[in-house]
């Protein structure tokens, strides 16, 4: 099928982009187009205006600040995956990006596009939730920061306003040597995940956990932090973790059901995958000397 008729706009500056968003009704922003164009071709959505932001300057790039790493919304997924800075400071994000689509889609797709589209199975917004990222958005009222805990508002729905655009995503790296783990189940490599999980751990010199983040995605309509399960890990020794509460928390999620799997099977996968992610986090951790 072909997309329904629309008017095409190609702003060159942020000011032009802001003006278009302010005056156009039923408009969609085109970044990489890996999700938007198929949805238009299938007539799932029918915007009257398409705003191509590929020529707006300074919306891409990976920058290191004093206590954070900022990734521009238009940064291609392939560039994030290839970044040595991301590999060393945000290894969980690199680990997850290895599962995103294929080389062709990563060469075009953007991290910001994925985080605005918010497919429940998407790895990148899920890792933003696990890493407590901040979303930098720009609109008529200026620039504002939206924490990851407030970004997800439901199925395919972010906190981004209709006249706003995503400028960048900020990450605060975990301590050097932290443990990280990622696991997902998809029918084929590169397919949308049926379910996935991520785990982050920090430990003190005595090997006891001081900080933990646990997340399931692809199970509910948005990524789900397992906050209570995280608290059960604090104080435990990394070599003898009691992960039963973690698996139980993931297995009790309000799972979606679709043509691919039942809700019960998704819950089962959630428990299996969080176990694998947590075990990998224990393995990758380097304890302080």
N, C-alpha and C positions, 0 to 999 in steps of 0.2 A: 504494500500500500504506500501511497504518497502522503506527505504531510498536508494538512489543510492550508489554505492560503494565509499568508502573513506578510507583514511589512518588515523589511530587514534594515537594521540600523547598525552603524559601525563607528562608535565614538573613538576619538583619539586621546582624550584626556579624561581625568576623573570628573572635571567640571561638566563636560559634555555628558558623561555617563549619569551623573547626578541629575542633570536637567531632564534627560530622557525618562528616568525613573519617576521624576516628579510629575511629568505631564502625560505619560502614556498609561492607559488602562489595559489590563490583561496582557502584561508584558512579561517575557521570560529572558533571563540572561543566558547567553551561550558562552560557555567556557571551553571545555574539551568536547562536549556534545555526545559523550559515550552513553549517557543515559537519556538525555533530553531528546535527541533525534529519533531513537527507536520509539520512545513514547509518543512523539508527534506522528511518526509514520503509522503507528498502530491506532491513532486517533484516541489515545488515552487522555491526552491533553491537547488543547487547540488554542494556543496564544494568538492574539491579534498582532503582536509585535515581538520580534526576536532581536535582542540587543547583543551583538557580538563584541566581547570585551578583549579579544586577543591582541588588539593594537593599543590598548590603554597602557601607558608606561608605568613601570615600577610596581606592578602587581605580582611579579614573580621574583624568586630568589630566596636563598637560605642565608640568614644572618645570625651571628652569635653576639649576644649582649652579655652584660656582666653576670646575670643570673638566669638567663633564658636563651632559648633558640627560637627565632621567628621564621616561619616559612610563609612566603607570599601565597595568596590564594590561587594564583595562576601558575604556580610551580608544577611542572609536569611530574607525574608519578614516577616516571623513569629517572628524573633528575634527583628526586628525593631518595629513591632506592640506591642510586650511584654515589650519593654524598658520603664522603668519609666522616664529615662532622656528624651527620645523623647516625652513621654506623657506630661511632664511638660514644656519643652522648645520649642517643635515643635508640638503642639497639632493638627495643621491642617494635618500634615503628618499622625499622628495616626488616625485621623478621616477618612482620605481617604483610608488608608490601610484596614479598616474594610470592604471595598467594593471590595477588590482585590480577585478575585477567591474564593477558599474555603480553608479550613485548610490544605488539602493535597497539593494543589499547592503552598500555602504560605510557607509550610515547606521546599519546594525545591527551589522555585523561589527566585532570588536575586534582590536587588534593582538596582544593576549595570546592570544586564542583561536586565531589563525592560527599563532602561534609555539609553541603547545602541540600543535595538531593535526599540523603539519609535513607537509603535502602537498608532495611533491618539487617541484611546479610553483609553489608559493606564493612571491610576491615578498617579503613582509615578513620571514619568517625568513631568506631568502637575503640581504637587505640587512643584517640583524643580523650574519650571518657576515662579510659584506664589511667592515662597520664595527667588527668586534671588540667587539660589544656584550656587556654583562653582564646575566644574568638573576637578578633578586632573588626568591628563593622562600622561603616560610614553611611550617614544619611543626612536628611535635612537638618537635624539637630546637632550635627557634628559627629565626632568619633566616640564610640562607646565600647566597653569591654563586656563580653558575655561569658561567664564561666561555663565549663562543660556541663556542670550540674543543672544549668538552666537552658542549655542550647536545645535539648531534645524535648519536643512538645507533643510527640505522637508519631504515628505512621507517616513517613515522608514529610514531616512537618518540623521545621526549625523555628527558633526564636527570631529569625531575621525578618525585619519589617518589609512591607511591599516596596517602600522607597529607599531601602538600604541595600548595600552590597558588602560582601565579605572582602576585607582587605588582606588579612593575614591571620595566622594561627600561631599562638605563642605556647611554648612548652618549657616547663621548668625541669631540667634533667634530674634524675635521681643520682645518689652518691655513686662515685666510681666503685666498680666492683659489685654493684647490686645484681641480684638475680632476676632474670626475665624469662618468661616462657609463653609460647603461643601454640595453639592447636585449633584445627578446624576440620570439619568433615564436609566434603563436596563430592558429588558423583564423579566428576573428572577434574583434574587440575585446571584452574582458571574459571570453573563454573562458580555460580553464586553458592556460597556456603549454606548448607542446611542448618548448621550451628557452629559456633566457635567459642573460644575462651582465651583469656590472657591472664597472666599473673606476674606481679612484681614484688620483690622481697628485698629488704635491707636487714642486716644483722650487725650486732656489736662485736667487739673482740671476743666475747665469750660464746659467740655463735647463736645467741638468742635473737629472735626476730624483734626488730624495733619499728618497722614500718612495712605495711603490706597493702597491695591493691589486687583485687580479684574481680574479674568481669566475664560475663557471658553475653554473647551477641548472636543474632539470628534466631533467638528463641522467643523473645517478646518483640513488640513493635519497635522498641528502641534498645540500645545496649543497656545492660543492667549490672550495676556495681553490687557486689555481694558484701555490703558493709558490715553486717553482723558477723559473717564468716571471717572477714578480715580481722575483726577484733579478737576472735578466738585464737588467732595465730600469734598475736603479740605476746612475747615472753617465752614462747616455746623455742626449743633448740632446733636448729635447721636440720639436724640429723635424725630427729625423732618427732616430726610433726604429726599431730593427730589431724588427719584430713577428712575424717568422717563428717564433721559438721559442714565442711566446705562442700563436699559432694552432695550432702543432703540439701543444702541451700540451693545449689544449682538445679537439683532434681525436683525441687518444689516450685519452680518458676511457673508463671501463668503462660504456658507455651502456646504458640500459634499452631493452627492446623491448616494444611493446604493440600493440594493435589499430590504433593511429593511425599509427605510423611504425616503421621498422626501427631497429635499433641503429646501423647504418651511417649512416642519414640523420640521426639525432640527433647523432652525432659530427660530421657535416658542418655541421649547424646550429650546434653549439657553436663551431666554428672561425669561421664567418661572424659570429656574434653577438659573440664576444669582440673581433673586429677592429672591429666597429662601435662597441662600447662604448668601446674604447680610443681610437679616433679622436675620439669625442665628448668624452672626458676631456681630450684634447689641446686641443680647441677651446674648452672651457669654462674652462680654466685661465687665471688671471690671475697673471702673474709678479710677484714682489716688486720694488718700485721702489728 
